[in-house]
Amino acid sequence: MNKVAIVYYSSTGTGRSVAEAVAVGARSAGAEVRVRLVPETAPEAAIDSNPKWRAFVDSVKDEPRATLEDLVWADAIVFGTPTRFGNVSSQLKSFMDSTGGLWSRGKLANKVYAGFTSAMNPHGGQEATLLCLYTTIYHYGGFIVTPGYTDPSVFAAGGNPYGVSVTTGQDGRGPTDADRAHAEYLGRRVAETAAKLGGH
Ligand SMILES: Cc1cc2nc3c(=O)[nH]c(=O)nc-3n(C[C@H](O)[C@H](O)[C@H](O)COP(=O)(O)O)c2cc1C
């Protein structure tokens, strides 16, 4: 059975919904899946400045957090992050920046990788965020699996071929059914590709 780790950061829950949809897709392809938030690094005062952020942090406080062992365990890793000024969130980047030891021993190479993000605006930097995220994967020596235009769900969700992306709008709405279908497709595609490669 192939092993898929979904390692993500979310401040208000959008990314969590996407992570769960990716997991549904990966499991449908027979994968064993771990879904893990990375640790929060923002100061309490910043979290308290946004009631939605505070509520989300409180709601997930008892969940296991991503560890380096999750990355070693997985054949495929899907990273998720909200868009932050067109870039990867510092919380996910901080976790990725803790992987130098694994990287230097080749422990992150030859795995399958993919990404998802969300942003408030339709053109708020979703694609730029995914491309920034993938730069680290190039250094890992990973195999990046994108949706491309290989399934109708990509078009239905707005046509992002780089990875899954959600537009929350100013009211912070979560993923649409079309976004979830896109995310499930990506999870399935990642798990199927990992199976073809036969594990790391
Ligand atoms: C510091 C900061 C920077 C952000 N930068 C962008 C941005 O560049 N473009 C955009 O459309 N939305 C931006 N947003 C909105 C986030 O992308 C939005 O909060 C995110 O999609 C919510 O995902 P989550 O619920 O998983 O945390 C920003 C939000 C914050 C707090």
The ligand as a Gaussian input file, in Angstrom:
#p B3LYP/6-31G(d) Opt

LIG

0 1
 C       -0.492000      38.019000       5.776000
 C       -1.495000      37.614000       4.756000
 C       -1.176000      37.695000       3.415000
 C       -2.120000      37.324000       2.448000
 N       -1.780000      37.439000       1.129000
 C       -2.731000      37.210000       0.196000
 C       -2.425000      37.388000      -1.185000
 O       -1.294000      37.675000      -1.580000
 N       -3.426000      37.217000      -2.072000
 C       -4.700000      36.878000      -1.691000
 O       -5.579000      36.791000      -2.550000
 N       -4.991000      36.625000      -0.396000
 C       -4.030000      36.785000       0.551000
 N       -4.316000      36.553000       1.864000
 C       -5.563000      35.889000       2.205000
 C       -5.258000      34.394000       2.454000
 O       -4.731000      33.790000       1.348000
 C       -6.458000      33.660000       3.014000
 O       -6.512000      34.105000       4.327000
 C       -6.277000      32.155000       2.968000
 O       -6.656000      31.712000       1.688000
 C       -7.069000      31.445000       4.032000
 O       -6.649000      30.081000       4.067000
 P       -6.754000      29.245000       5.435000
 O       -8.197000      29.362000       5.858000
 O       -6.375000      27.850000       5.084000
 O       -5.836000      29.875000       6.422000
 C       -3.397000      36.880000       2.839000
 C       -3.699000      36.770000       4.208000
 C       -2.768000      37.133000       5.160000
 C       -3.124000      37.010000       6.611000

